[in-house]
């Protein structure tokens, strides 16, 4: 090692020496304990801590209140709980069925339109599509649209079957 490197290492070692301060443990009249390294604040009932007595500077975890017990839900429905009469429920189910049937008709029309667009695109061949993969890439969005409408129709039919 050359001389400047040695000097730099020596200087770094000297500057990195641990700092040492006198630590005081003070107890006030109410019994609260305070640790300080300020001689001016260390008045009254203060003792100097020796090097073998360690002081933790990590605060203690905050105490959490004990969890409150929640009452168990009642075994029966309370008397003031709103109830739907069977006639009202049938009316709601009928309205839901009408909405679902309307959505089903709309999806079936959209499916027929998407299938027609796919069929039309399958019959067209562009001049730059000598590679069949280009044809497949061009047709993929049309196929995706058909599959989407088919899945929507299946979901609506499941909903209709689940109605009473």
Beta strands, then each sheet from edge to edge (+ up, - down):
strand 1: 24-27
strand 2: 33-36
strand 3: 46-48
sheet 1: 2+ 1- 3+
end
